[in-house]
Amino acid sequence: MSKSNYGFLQRRNLFFILIILLASLFTVNVSAQSTSIQLVFGSSNKLKITERSNIRVTENGVYRGLTYNESRGVLSYMWHEDGFSQYAGNYYVYEASVNDTRLIANPINLSEYCEIGISDQGRYNIPEDQLLPVLRDFPVFPDKEIEPGDSWRDFGVRIVDPENSGRYTRVKFYCEYKYQGLKEVSTGLKHIISAQYALRYKPGDSSVNDPDLKQISGRHLVTIMIDDADRSSIFIRDTIDEQYIYFSGKMLEHKGFILTWYNDIIGMNRGSVADVSRKELEKDAVKDVDIIEKAEGLSLSIRNLHFVPDSADLLSEDDGRIASIYKLLNEIGVKKILAVGHTADIGTKESQYILSEQRAKTVIDKLVSLGMNPAMFLYEGRGGDEPAAGNDTPEGRASNRRVELILLDD
């Protein structure tokens, strides 16, 4: 079991229902002489996708609770080949704070570096072993102009894990789309597309399946809104009603909705931010902070942190370094930070993951106590999986006990 799946499976109340409804930008060509349009997937240099779900769960008719889920993905356009635009980037799935006024840092339940190819009509080309996105070939558009009232149908694929068990089932569905036209809503003129599909599954339908799952049924009603003035601004609401029946006799019912926003973003100038960070850290004589460019973003790696042995308690001798980093982060003005905890490779993998996550959260708590907004942080622990030095010396183990603050594009 991978570390990312380990972290995901630890969240008992989180229903894994990440749905990626669009992995590229729409372009809508409106003819000046008629009401017909051509729907096409277009290329974007950097695409941010944010999704939030609110799901009511019942088991055999008994209410089990509400689960809230949020994800963010930032994909960079790579190249166009054989009719597909190729994208790559990181996705994070985490528990969201909703329905109250709490501001909290969000622990990551699943993370994955994704490679996605998307055709002009919306068909996907994804590595076979890639988990995300869980929704593929949706939406798909006809290769012709359409007018308000026109409808079309095509196949899509969705991957589900209703019990949050790590046992996934791939379900193929048939979707019906309808273009409703250009309409005035509270947020301006929008091109409206409605869609609906029903999930149907029985054993043998897929080579990727949970052997304990007997049947799936359910319905999705989807509204897609494309801004007429800013075609890169898209909002999607997916209302779901799903039932999962197991051979044991258990039946889970999920009802709720998924909201999706996506925007074309510029991304940070990593070289400029790195230069400013080095100068500020040198001015404050801050030691043991490495600035490293990574796929996720620009990392400030804080080495040789003084934690109480086998504990997430940080000693006061690191307060000065944390205060200097707080000042730097405020000056940079970053909006989203991924805190990643690392440990020396000592003890069990499970204990390493737990301790490294707790230590990442400790550094966040220190920064929040100085005035940072907790909602800007994501965090996870990677244990001893990514050592910065050897584990056979005290100095090497000290270097491995570190927390990275990765500045994310937002």
C-alpha positions as CSV (number, residue, x, y, z in Angstrom):
1,M,0.0,0.0,0.0
2,S,1.4,3.4,-1.0
3,K,1.8,6.2,1.5
4,S,-0.7,8.4,-0.2
5,N,-3.3,5.6,0.0
6,Y,-2.4,5.0,3.6
7,G,-3.1,8.6,4.5
8,F,-6.4,8.4,2.5
9,L,-7.6,5.3,4.3
10,Q,-7.0,6.8,7.7
11,R,-9.9,9.3,7.4
12,R,-12.8,7.1,8.5
13,N,-15.5,9.6,7.8
14,L,-14.3,10.8,4.4
15,F,-16.1,9.5,1.4
16,F,-13.7,9.4,-1.5
17,I,-15.7,10.9,-4.3
18,L,-13.3,13.1,-6.2
19,I,-14.9,13.9,-9.5
20,I,-12.9,15.7,-12.2
21,L,-15.5,17.1,-14.5
22,L,-13.2,19.0,-16.8
23,A,-9.4,18.8,-17.2
24,S,-9.1,21.5,-19.8
25,L,-10.7,24.8,-20.7
26,F,-13.8,25.3,-23.0
27,T,-13.7,27.6,-25.9
28,V,-17.1,28.5,-27.3
29,N,-17.3,29.9,-30.8
30,V,-20.5,31.8,-31.3
31,S,-21.5,32.6,-34.9
32,A,-22.4,36.3,-35.4
33,Q,-24.9,35.2,-38.0
34,S,-26.8,32.5,-36.1
35,T,-27.3,30.9,-32.6
36,S,-25.2,27.9,-33.4
37,I,-22.0,27.2,-31.4
38,Q,-19.1,24.8,-31.5
39,L,-18.0,23.3,-28.2
40,V,-14.3,22.5,-28.2
41,F,-11.7,21.7,-25.5
42,G,-8.9,24.3,-25.6
43,S,-5.4,24.5,-24.4
44,S,-4.4,26.4,-21.3
45,N,-0.9,27.1,-20.0
46,K,-1.9,26.4,-16.4
47,L,-5.4,25.3,-15.3
48,K,-6.6,25.3,-11.7
49,I,-9.5,22.9,-10.7
50,T,-11.2,23.2,-7.4
51,E,-14.0,20.9,-6.3
52,R,-16.1,20.6,-3.1
53,S,-18.6,17.9,-2.3
54,N,-21.3,17.6,0.4
55,I,-22.6,14.0,0.7
56,R,-25.2,12.6,3.1
57,V,-24.5,8.9,3.9
58,T,-27.0,6.3,5.1
59,E,-26.3,2.6,5.7
60,N,-29.2,0.2,5.5
61,G,-31.6,3.1,6.0
62,V,-29.8,4.5,9.0
63,Y,-28.2,7.9,8.8
64,R,-24.4,7.8,9.2
65,G,-23.5,11.4,8.8
66,L,-22.3,14.0,6.3
67,T,-19.0,13.9,4.6
68,Y,-17.3,16.9,3.1
69,N,-14.5,16.6,0.6
70,E,-12.4,19.1,-1.3
71,S,-9.8,18.8,-4.0
72,R,-7.5,21.1,-5.9
73,G,-5.5,20.3,-9.0
74,V,-3.1,22.6,-11.0
75,L,-2.3,21.2,-14.4
76,S,0.3,22.6,-16.8
77,Y,-0.1,22.3,-20.5
78,M,2.8,20.2,-21.9
79,W,2.3,19.6,-25.7
80,H,-0.2,18.6,-28.3
81,E,0.2,15.2,-30.0
82,D,-2.0,12.9,-32.1
83,G,-5.1,15.0,-31.4
84,F,-4.7,15.2,-27.7
85,S,-3.6,18.1,-25.5
86,Q,-1.2,16.7,-22.8
87,Y,-1.4,18.1,-19.2
88,A,0.5,17.2,-16.1
89,G,0.3,18.3,-12.5
90,N,-0.6,17.5,-8.9
91,Y,-3.9,16.7,-7.4
92,Y,-4.7,16.9,-3.7
93,V,-7.8,15.5,-1.9
94,Y,-8.5,16.7,1.6
95,E,-11.3,17.2,4.1
96,A,-12.9,20.6,3.8
97,S,-14.1,22.8,6.6
98,V,-17.7,23.8,5.7
99,N,-21.0,24.6,7.3
100,D,-19.4,26.7,10.1
101,T,-17.0,29.6,10.5
102,R,-14.0,27.5,11.4
103,L,-10.8,28.2,9.7
104,I,-8.5,25.1,9.8
105,A,-5.5,23.6,8.1
106,N,-6.5,20.7,5.9
107,P,-4.8,17.2,6.2
108,I,-4.3,15.6,2.8
109,N,-6.0,12.2,2.3
110,L,-4.8,11.5,-1.2
111,S,-2.2,13.0,-3.5
112,E,-1.1,12.1,-6.9
113,Y,1.0,13.5,-9.8
114,C,-1.2,13.1,-12.9
115,E,-0.7,12.9,-16.6
116,I,-3.8,13.5,-18.7
117,G,-4.4,13.8,-22.5
118,I,-7.6,15.4,-23.7
119,S,-9.0,15.5,-27.2
120,D,-10.9,18.4,-28.7
121,Q,-14.1,16.6,-28.0
122,G,-13.2,15.7,-24.4
123,R,-12.0,12.1,-24.6
124,Y,-9.3,11.1,-22.2
125,N,-5.9,9.4,-22.6
126,I,-4.6,8.4,-19.1
127,P,-2.0,5.9,-17.9
128,E,-3.7,2.6,-16.8
129,D,-2.5,2.7,-13.2
130,Q,-3.4,6.3,-12.6
131,L,-6.1,6.8,-10.0
132,L,-7.0,10.4,-10.6
133,P,-9.1,11.9,-12.1
134,V,-11.9,9.5,-11.1
135,L,-14.2,10.9,-13.9
136,R,-13.0,10.4,-17.5
137,D,-14.5,11.1,-20.9
138,F,-16.9,13.6,-19.3
139,P,-18.1,15.9,-20.7
140,V,-17.8,14.8,-24.4
141,F,-18.9,17.2,-27.2
142,P,-20.1,16.5,-30.7
143,D,-17.8,17.3,-33.6
144,K,-20.2,19.8,-35.1
145,E,-22.1,23.0,-34.4
146,I,-25.1,22.8,-32.2
147,E,-28.1,25.1,-31.4
148,P,-30.2,25.6,-28.2
149,G,-32.3,22.5,-27.7
150,D,-29.8,20.2,-29.4
151,S,-28.8,17.0,-27.5
152,W,-26.1,14.3,-27.8
153,R,-25.0,11.2,-26.0
154,D,-21.7,9.6,-25.3
155,F,-19.9,7.2,-22.9
156,G,-17.9,8.2,-19.8
157,V,-16.1,6.4,-17.0
158,R,-16.2,6.9,-13.3
159,I,-14.1,5.2,-10.5
160,V,-15.8,4.8,-7.1
161,D,-14.8,3.7,-3.6
162,P,-17.9,4.2,-1.5
163,E,-16.5,2.6,1.7
164,N,-13.2,4.5,1.6
165,S,-11.6,1.1,1.6
166,G,-9.0,1.4,-1.1
167,R,-10.9,-1.1,-3.3
168,Y,-11.9,0.8,-6.4
169,T,-14.5,-0.1,-9.0
170,R,-14.5,1.3,-12.6
171,V,-18.0,2.0,-13.9
172,K,-18.8,2.9,-17.5
173,F,-21.9,5.0,-18.0
174,Y,-23.9,6.5,-20.9
175,C,-24.6,10.2,-20.6
176,E,-27.1,12.5,-22.3
177,Y,-26.2,16.2,-22.8
178,K,-28.4,19.1,-23.9
179,Y,-27.4,22.7,-24.8
180,Q,-29.8,25.1,-23.1
181,G,-28.5,28.2,-24.8
182,L,-27.1,31.6,-23.5
183,K,-28.9,32.8,-20.4
184,E,-28.7,35.6,-17.9
185,V,-28.1,34.4,-14.3
186,S,-27.1,36.2,-11.2
187,T,-23.4,36.1,-12.1
188,G,-23.9,37.2,-15.7
189,L,-24.4,35.7,-19.2
190,K,-23.7,32.0,-19.2
191,H,-23.8,29.2,-21.8
192,I,-25.8,26.5,-20.1
193,I,-25.3,22.7,-20.7
194,S,-27.4,20.1,-18.8
195,A,-26.3,16.5,-18.5
196,Q,-27.5,13.4,-16.8
197,Y,-26.3,9.8,-16.4
198,A,-27.1,6.8,-14.4
199,L,-24.5,4.5,-12.8
200,R,-25.2,0.8,-13.4
201,Y,-22.8,-2.0,-12.3
202,K,-22.8,-5.7,-11.7
203,P,-19.9,-8.2,-11.1
204,G,-18.0,-8.9,-14.3
205,D,-18.7,-5.5,-15.8
206,S,-15.1,-4.3,-15.1
207,S,-11.6,-5.7,-14.6
208,V,-11.1,-3.0,-11.9
209,N,-13.6,-3.8,-9.1
210,D,-14.2,-4.4,-5.4
211,P,-15.0,-8.1,-5.1
212,D,-17.4,-7.4,-2.2
213,L,-19.5,-5.0,-4.3
214,K,-22.6,-6.6,-5.8
215,Q,-24.5,-3.8,-7.5
216,I,-24.4,0.0,-8.1
217,S,-27.3,2.2,-9.2
218,G,-27.7,5.9,-9.1
219,R,-28.3,9.1,-11.0
220,H,-26.3,12.3,-11.6
221,L,-28.0,15.6,-12.7
222,V,-25.3,18.1,-13.9
223,T,-25.4,21.7,-14.9
224,I,-22.4,23.3,-16.7
225,M,-22.2,27.1,-16.8
226,I,-19.6,28.8,-19.1
227,D,-19.2,32.5,-18.7
228,D,-19.9,34.3,-21.9
229,A,-17.4,37.2,-21.3
230,D,-14.6,35.0,-19.7
231,R,-14.8,31.6,-21.4
232,S,-12.1,30.2,-19.0
233,S,-14.4,30.8,-16.1
234,I,-16.6,27.6,-15.6
235,F,-18.9,26.5,-12.8
236,I,-20.4,23.0,-12.5
237,R,-23.0,21.6,-10.2
238,D,-23.5,17.8,-10.0
239,T,-26.4,16.5,-7.9
240,I,-25.9,12.8,-7.0
241,D,-28.1,10.0,-5.7
242,E,-26.3,6.7,-5.6
243,Q,-26.9,3.3,-4.0
244,Y,-24.2,0.6,-3.4
245,I,-25.3,-3.0,-2.5
246,Y,-22.7,-5.5,-1.1
247,F,-22.8,-9.3,-1.0
248,S,-22.9,-9.0,2.8
249,G,-26.3,-7.4,2.5
250,K,-25.1,-3.9,3.4
251,M,-26.5,-1.0,1.4
252,L,-24.9,2.4,1.3
253,E,-26.8,5.4,-0.1
254,H,-25.1,8.7,-1.0
255,K,-27.0,11.9,-1.7
256,G,-25.7,15.3,-2.2
257,F,-23.8,17.6,-4.6
258,I,-20.4,18.4,-6.0
259,L,-19.4,21.9,-7.0
260,T,-16.6,22.5,-9.4
261,W,-14.8,25.7,-10.3
262,Y,-11.9,26.1,-12.7
263,N,-9.8,29.0,-14.0
264,D,-6.8,29.6,-16.1
265,I,-4.0,30.9,-13.8
266,I,-0.6,32.5,-14.4
267,G,1.3,30.8,-11.6
268,M,4.1,32.2,-9.5
269,N,7.4,33.4,-10.9
270,R,9.5,30.7,-9.0
271,G,12.8,32.3,-9.9
272,S,11.9,35.7,-8.5
273,V,10.3,34.2,-5.4
274,A,13.4,32.1,-4.8
275,D,15.7,35.1,-5.1
276,V,13.6,37.2,-2.6
277,S,13.5,34.2,-0.2
278,R,17.2,33.7,-0.2
279,K,17.9,37.4,0.4
280,E,15.5,37.7,3.3
281,L,16.7,34.5,5.0
282,E,20.3,35.7,4.6
283,K,19.4,39.1,6.0
284,D,17.9,37.5,9.1
285,A,20.8,35.0,9.3
286,V,18.4,32.0,9.2
287,K,20.2,28.7,8.9
288,D,19.2,25.3,7.7
289,V,16.5,26.4,5.3
290,D,17.0,25.0,1.7
291,I,15.1,26.6,-1.2
292,I,14.3,23.9,-3.8
293,E,12.1,23.9,-6.9
294,K,9.8,20.9,-7.0
295,A,7.1,19.7,-9.3
296,E,4.5,20.8,-6.7
297,G,6.0,24.3,-6.2
298,L,8.8,26.1,-4.6
299,S,9.9,24.4,-1.4
300,L,11.3,26.0,1.8
301,S,12.8,23.0,3.5
302,I,13.4,23.6,7.2
303,R,16.1,21.1,8.4
304,N,17.4,20.2,11.8
305,L,14.2,21.0,13.6
306,H,14.4,20.4,17.4
307,F,11.5,18.1,18.2
308,V,11.2,16.2,21.5
309,P,12.3,12.7,20.6
310,D,9.4,10.6,19.2
311,S,7.1,13.6,19.6
312,A,5.6,16.4,17.6
313,D,6.5,19.0,20.3
314,L,8.9,21.6,18.9
315,L,11.4,23.1,21.3
316,S,11.5,26.9,21.8
317,E,15.0,27.2,20.3
318,D,13.4,27.1,16.8
319,D,11.0,29.9,17.5
320,G,13.3,32.5,15.9
321,R,13.6,30.6,12.7
322,I,9.8,30.1,12.5
323,A,9.3,33.8,13.1
324,S,11.6,34.7,10.3
325,I,9.9,32.3,7.9
326,Y,6.5,33.8,9.0
327,K,7.8,37.3,8.0
328,L,9.1,35.9,4.7
329,L,5.8,34.2,3.8
330,N,3.9,37.4,4.5
331,E,6.2,39.4,2.3
332,I,5.9,36.9,-0.6
333,G,2.1,36.9,-0.3
334,V,1.6,33.3,-1.2
335,K,-2.0,32.0,-1.1
336,K,-1.7,28.2,-0.6
337,I,1.0,26.3,1.2
338,L,1.6,22.5,1.4
339,A,3.4,21.6,4.6
340,V,5.1,18.2,4.3
341,G,6.6,16.5,7.4
342,H,9.6,14.1,7.1
343,T,11.2,11.8,9.7
344,A,14.3,9.7,10.0
345,D,13.8,6.1,8.9
346,I,13.4,4.7,12.4
347,G,10.5,2.6,13.6
348,T,7.6,1.3,11.6
349,K,6.3,3.0,8.4
350,E,3.0,3.6,10.1
351,S,4.6,5.4,13.1
352,Q,6.7,7.5,10.7
353,Y,3.7,8.6,8.7
354,I,1.8,9.6,11.8
355,L,4.6,11.4,13.4
356,S,5.7,13.3,10.3
357,E,2.1,14.5,9.7
358,Q,1.9,15.7,13.3
359,R,5.2,17.6,13.0
360,A,4.0,19.3,9.8
361,K,0.8,20.3,11.7
362,T,3.0,21.6,14.6
363,V,4.9,24.0,12.3
364,I,1.6,25.2,10.8
365,D,0.3,25.9,14.3
366,K,3.4,27.9,15.1
367,L,2.9,30.1,12.0
368,V,-0.9,30.4,12.7
369,S,-0.1,31.6,16.2
370,L,2.0,34.4,14.7
371,G,-0.9,35.5,12.5
372,M,-1.2,33.4,9.4
373,N,-4.5,32.2,8.1
374,P,-4.9,28.4,8.8
375,A,-7.1,27.9,5.8
376,M,-4.2,28.5,3.5
377,F,-2.4,25.4,4.6
378,L,-2.6,21.8,3.4
379,Y,-0.4,19.2,5.2
380,E,0.7,15.6,5.0
381,G,3.4,13.3,6.4
382,R,5.7,11.3,4.2
383,G,7.6,9.5,7.0
384,G,11.1,8.4,6.0
385,D,10.3,7.8,2.3
386,E,12.2,10.9,1.0
387,P,15.4,11.1,3.0
388,A,17.6,14.2,2.5
389,A,20.6,12.4,4.0
390,G,21.7,8.9,5.2
391,N,20.1,7.5,8.4
392,D,23.3,5.8,9.6
393,T,24.6,8.9,11.4
394,P,23.1,11.3,14.0
395,E,23.8,14.2,11.6
396,G,22.0,12.5,8.7
397,R,19.0,11.6,10.9
398,A,18.8,15.2,12.1
399,S,18.7,16.4,8.5
400,N,15.9,14.0,7.7
401,R,13.8,15.4,10.6
402,R,12.5,18.3,8.5
403,V,9.3,20.1,7.4
404,E,8.9,21.5,3.9
405,L,6.7,24.5,3.2
406,I,5.9,24.1,-0.5
407,L,4.5,27.3,-2.0
408,L,1.8,26.2,-4.5
409,D,0.5,27.9,-7.6
410,D,-2.9,29.4,-6.9
